[in-house]
Amino acid sequence: MPKTILLVATVMFIAGCDQDVPEKTVWDEQLKTMDKAQDAEQQMLEAAELQRRAIEQQTQQ
């Protein structure tokens, strides 16, 4: 009995792994939005760094 269960589980696992990955998923739009948000965050961090450097440069003069 345990061998049968193990065999069935193995066959199901292999069959599940054999499926092709779909080209488009339901999460594509959310992932794109998150990528855009990360890009925007990086731009904001870079702008803040430039502003901080400009302020430091002005106060040292």
C-alpha positions as CSV (number, residue, x, y, z in Angstrom):
1,M,0.0,0.0,0.0
2,P,2.7,2.6,0.8
3,K,4.5,1.7,-2.4
4,T,1.3,2.4,-4.4
5,I,0.8,5.8,-2.7
6,L,4.5,6.7,-3.4
7,L,4.1,5.6,-7.0
8,V,0.9,7.6,-7.5
9,A,2.4,10.7,-5.9
10,T,5.5,10.4,-8.0
11,V,3.5,10.1,-11.2
12,M,1.4,13.1,-10.3
13,F,4.5,15.1,-9.4
14,I,6.1,14.3,-12.8
15,A,2.8,15.0,-14.7
16,G,2.5,18.4,-12.9
17,C,6.0,19.4,-13.7
18,D,5.6,18.5,-17.4
19,Q,3.2,21.3,-18.1
20,D,4.3,24.3,-20.2
21,V,4.4,27.7,-18.6
22,P,1.7,30.0,-19.9
23,E,2.9,33.1,-21.7
24,K,0.6,35.4,-19.9
25,T,-0.6,35.0,-16.3
26,V,-3.1,36.8,-14.2
27,W,-0.3,38.5,-12.3
28,D,1.4,40.1,-15.3
29,E,-0.3,43.5,-14.8
30,Q,0.5,43.5,-11.1
31,L,4.1,42.6,-11.7
32,K,4.5,45.3,-14.3
33,T,3.0,47.8,-11.9
34,M,5.4,46.7,-9.1
35,D,8.4,47.0,-11.5
36,K,7.3,50.6,-12.5
37,A,7.0,51.5,-8.8
38,Q,10.5,50.2,-8.1
39,D,11.8,52.2,-11.0
40,A,10.1,55.3,-9.7
41,E,11.4,54.7,-6.2
42,Q,15.0,54.4,-7.6
43,Q,14.6,57.7,-9.5
44,M,13.3,59.4,-6.4
45,L,16.2,58.1,-4.3
46,E,18.7,59.3,-7.0
47,A,17.0,62.7,-7.1
48,A,17.1,62.9,-3.3
49,E,20.8,62.1,-3.3
50,L,21.6,64.7,-5.9
51,Q,19.6,67.3,-3.8
52,R,21.4,66.3,-0.7
53,R,24.8,66.7,-2.4
54,A,23.7,70.1,-3.8
55,I,22.7,71.3,-0.3
56,E,25.9,70.1,1.2
57,Q,27.9,71.8,-1.5
58,Q,26.1,75.1,-0.9
59,T,26.5,75.0,2.9
60,Q,30.3,74.4,2.6
61,Q,30.8,77.5,0.5
